[in-house]
Amino acid sequence: MDINEWRKKIDSLEDTLIELLNERASYALEIGKLKKQLGLPVLDAAREQEILERVAQKSKGPLSAESMKLLFSVLMQETRKVEE
């Protein structure tokens, strides 16, 4: 496979990631509505730590567990903005 074919595969995968990230954010939006109704804070530090540990354990490379934690940390930070 040449470089352009690999890039097309990456482009396609990025399109899928965009769809999935937006789907995740829509779920977070619904959770944010429920939290508001229940008087709960947007930030649930224990839940976020749980997620970070889970993604670190699931990462089988080539991205390291720490890289996955960083990516998901940013993802959750941005998603909190949707929940507010």
GIRA-V356694 format. One record per residue. N is the residue number from 1. RES is the residue in three letters. PHI is phi in degrees with one decimal (999 if undefined). PSI is psi in radians with two decimals (NA if undefined). Layout:
# GIRA-V356694
n;res;phi;psi
N;RES;PHI;PSI
N;RES;PHI;PSI
This chain:
# GIRA-V356694
n;res;phi;psi
1;MET;999;2.38
2;ASP;-90.4;3.04
3;ILE;-59.9;-0.66
4;ASN;-67.2;-0.63
5;GLU;-66.9;-0.72
6;TRP;-62.7;-0.71
7;ARG;-65.1;-0.66
8;LYS;-63.2;-0.69
9;LYS;-63.2;-0.74
10;ILE;-64.6;-0.76
11;ASP;-57.7;-0.79
12;SER;-63.5;-0.75
13;LEU;-65.1;-0.68
14;GLU;-63.4;-0.66
15;ASP;-60.4;-0.74
16;THR;-65.3;-0.74
17;LEU;-60.7;-0.72
18;ILE;-60.2;-0.80
19;GLU;-60.6;-0.80
20;LEU;-67.1;-0.69
21;LEU;-65.2;-0.68
22;ASN;-69.8;-0.60
23;GLU;-64.5;-0.74
24;ARG;-60.7;-0.75
25;ALA;-65.1;-0.61
26;SER;-67.1;-0.61
27;TYR;-65.7;-0.73
28;ALA;-62.4;-0.64
29;LEU;-59.6;-0.77
30;GLU;-65.9;-0.70
31;ILE;-63.1;-0.70
32;GLY;-60.2;-0.69
33;LYS;-63.3;-0.76
34;LEU;-65.0;-0.74
35;LYS;-59.9;-0.72
36;LYS;-62.6;-0.78
37;GLN;-61.4;-0.63
38;LEU;-89.6;-0.04
39;GLY;71.2;0.50
40;LEU;-95.1;2.63
41;PRO;-71.2;2.70
42;VAL;-64.4;-0.77
43;LEU;-82.1;2.14
44;ASP;-118.3;1.54
45;ALA;-59.1;-0.65
46;ALA;-64.7;-0.75
47;ARG;-64.3;-0.73
48;GLU;-64.1;-0.69
49;GLN;-64.1;-0.70
50;GLU;-59.2;-0.79
51;ILE;-63.7;-0.78
52;LEU;-61.9;-0.71
53;GLU;-66.5;-0.70
54;ARG;-64.4;-0.82
55;VAL;-67.3;-0.58
56;ALA;-64.4;-0.73
57;GLN;-68.8;-0.60
58;LYS;-78.2;-0.34
59;SER;-69.6;2.06
60;LYS;-111.2;0.27
61;GLY;88.0;2.88
62;PRO;-76.5;-0.23
63;LEU;-73.8;2.40
64;SER;-73.6;2.87
65;ALA;-59.0;-0.69
66;GLU;-66.5;-0.65
67;SER;-63.8;-0.75
68;MET;-62.6;-0.73
69;LYS;-62.1;-0.72
70;LEU;-63.8;-0.82
71;LEU;-59.5;-0.79
72;PHE;-72.5;-0.52
73;SER;-62.0;-0.79
74;VAL;-65.6;-0.74
75;LEU;-58.1;-0.80
76;MET;-67.9;-0.66
77;GLN;-60.0;-0.80
78;GLU;-70.1;-0.62
79;THR;-68.2;-0.58
80;ARG;-58.1;-0.58
81;LYS;-62.5;-0.58
82;VAL;-71.6;-0.64
83;GLU;-69.7;-0.47
84;GLU;-70.7;NA
